[in-house]
Amino acid sequence: MSTLPYGRKNHEGSMGISDSDSEDETKIPLSQFYPYIRCALCCGFLIDATTITECLHTFCKSCIVKHFFYSNRCPTCNIVVHQTQPLYNIRPDRQLQDIVYKMVPFLEESEREQMIKFYKMRGLEMPNPVVVSPPPPVALRRQKKDNVPQSVFTIPPELNVSLLLEFVGAEEGISDYKPLERRYVRVSGEATVRHVELFIRRKMELSPSCQVDVVCGDHLLDHCQSLKDIQNSVGEEALQDGLLVLHFGLVLPSQP
């Protein structure tokens, strides 16, 4: 696979960001936002911002793709993104990319010029930009909404696994955890046990030092296992009224 060469994003921001329009406005140096808008791999501003779904760390698309040629771990937190196909677990972050382009003057224009130059030097046809369809008129959207019976609720087909998350307890000494309010969750079968763990951590506001063990039946689950594979391998014994039942417990790291 050829690398994506255009865009070594080393523009230094000199403009401040203000929080008001008054003469006494406070300006914040752009450098304070560098941890959020620069790629940890190339240290340039994000281009084609791409986020790892396992841990939500973001990099330039070309940087993270090249990184996954020789590693299946996140460059920032070192978790295993996927045992064999880490590229399956990355997604474009267009909203963040729009923010970067708005914060860094001329960055988008500069990247566009370098991209044109790259394709022209190699005699290649410039790819067409992605066209986003404009939203339909308000009156049309309202008409479509009015035509749908109020009693109809459609579940997206990609959300094909229903989970029941059962908390089985915590090791002695863990008493300040927040209860899991959403025990019933509908997710994609492509989601992994790692996604379930991240959901539990966020909802229960757990510290990084607290270990989350997820069990299905008598099987302690691996982070990389997909819910679809678990449901197929465990069978009916893991289901309760059509729900895939996962038990989880909390464990503190052993003290030295």
N, C-alpha and C positions, 0 to 999 in steps of 0.2 A: 504494500500500500504506500502511495506517495504521501509525503508530509504536506501540511498546509503551511506555506512559507510566509505569506504576507502578514505583516503586522507585528513588529516587535514594539510593543507599546510603551515607550519610555518617555512619553510626554510628561513634563513636570508641570503641575498645576500651580499657577500663581494667583489665581482669582480666589477671592474669599466668598463665603456663602453667608448671606445676611439673614437675620430673623425678623426684620422689619423694614419699612420703607422710610423711616424717619432719618434725620441727619445724624442722630445719635445711635444708629444701628450698630449692632455687634457683628463683626465679621469673623467667621471661623475659617482658618486655613484649610485648604483642600487636603493637605497632608494628614490631617486628623482622620480623614475618611479612607485613607489608603488600605487599612486592614479589611475593608468591606468591598472595595472596588478594584483591587489589584489581585492578580493571580499569584498564588504562592509558589508556582513552578517557574514562571518566567520573570516574575516581579514587575511585569508591565500591567497596564490597565486591562481589565477583562474584555476580551473579544469573543463573540459567540459564547457568552456565559453559559456554562453547562454544570449542572448540579448532580452530585451523587445521591441517589435516593436513599441509600442506607444511612448516611450520616449528615446529609444536607450541606456538605462542603462544596464550594463552587470554584471552578477553574476555567481558563480558556478551553474551548473545545479541542483545538489542535494540541494543546499541552496535555490534557488528560488522556486523549486518545493515544498519543505517543507514549505516555507513562504506562498505560495498560498493555503495551507491547511486551514489557518485561516484568510487570508486577500486577498482582490482582488486589493490592491493598490501597487504601486512601493515602495520598501523600501527606495529609495533615494529621489524621488520628490513627492511621495504621490498621484500621479494621479491614477484614476481608470483605471486599465488595461483592464478589461472586467467585466461587471456587474455580470455574473454568471460563466463564464469559462475563467479565466485569462490564463490558460495554452495554450489556442488557440493562444495567442499573444506573444509567445516566440519562438526564433529561435536560433539554434547553430551558434556560431561565430568561425569557424575553423581557419580563418586567424589570429584572435587575439590569439587563443590558441597556434598556431604554434609560434607566437612571444614570448609568455610567456615561452614556453619550450626552445626556443633558448636563452632567456635572463637569465634563472635560471638554473644553471648547475645541472644535475642529478635529476631534478624534475620529468621528464617523466619516467625515470627508476624507481624512488622510487614509483610513483603512480602505475606503472605496477606491481611491486612486491607486494604492498599492496592489489591490486585487485586480484592477483593470490592467495594470502594467504586467503583472504576473502572467495572466492569460494571453496577453498580446505577445510577449516575448516567446511563448511556446506555441503560438499559432493555434490556440484553443478558443473555442467559442465561449463567450462570457455567459454564465448561467443566468437565467431570468430570476429577478427577485421574487420572493414569496409575496403573493397578493392576498391581502386580507379583505374578505368580503365586507362591505359596509353593513351595519345593522339594519334590519328591515324597519319601515316606518312604524311609528308608535301605534297608529291606528290599526295597522295590519297585525302587529303583535297582540294587541288587545283583542282583535277579532278572533285570532287563533285560540287565545286563552279562553274566550267566552264559549268557543265551540267544544271545548273539552269538558265532559261531565265532571262535576266536582268530586264524585266518589271514586274516580279513577286515579290510581297512584302507580306510576311505572317505575320499576327498578332497572337501572342500566344493566344490560346483559353482561358487562365485564365484571360486575360485582356479584360473582357466582358462588361465594362461600359465606355462610352465616356462622359467626362465632359466638360461643358462650364462654366468657372468661371467668373462671372460678378461682378466687383467692383462697389458698389452702393454709396460709399463715406465714409468720415471719419468725426468724431466729430471735431468741431471747435478747432483749436490748434494743430492738427496733420498735419504737412505740410512737414515733412522730410522723408516720407516713399518712398521706391523705387517702381516704377511701376511693376506690375506683367506682365512679358513678355510672359509667356506661359499660355494663357487662355484656350487652348484646351488640355486636358489630357486624356489619356486612362489608366484605372486602373482596378484592380480586383473588382468584386462586393462584395467581402468579406472585402474590405477596409472600414474603418469607417469615420465618420465626423472628428474625431480626426486626422486621417491621412491627410485629406484635410487641416485642420487647420495648422498642422505642415509643410505641403508643402508651404502654403501661407506665414507662418512666415519666413521660410528659404529663399524663393525667394524674399520677400519684405524686409528682414532684419529688422523685427519688434522687439521691445524690449519686454521682458517678461511681463511688466506692461500693455501692450496694449492688449485689449480684442478683439477677432475676433468672430463676430456673423455670422453664416452661415444659410441662409434661402433658402427654396425650396417652391416656390409659396407663400402661406401665412403662412407657417409653419416654426417656429424657430426650428432648428434641434438640437438634443441632441448629445453629443460627441460620445456616444456608438452606435448610429444607423449605420448600414451598408448601403452602397450605394445600394446594391441589394434590401434591405427592403424598402428603400426610393423610389426607382424606382417602385417597385410593389405597394406600398401603395398610392403614389400620382397619378400615372397613366399618361395618355397622356398629361395632362395639364402641367406636368413638363418637357416634351420633346420638343425640337426644332430641327427639321431635324434629329431626332434620337439621339440627345445629351441631357443628363440630365443637366438642367440649375440650377446652384447653385449661389445665390447672397450672397455676403459677405460685411460686413461693419466693420469699426474699431472704437473702443470706448476706451477712456481713463478712468482709474479708478477715481471714485469720490473723490474729495479732502476733507479731514476732516475739 
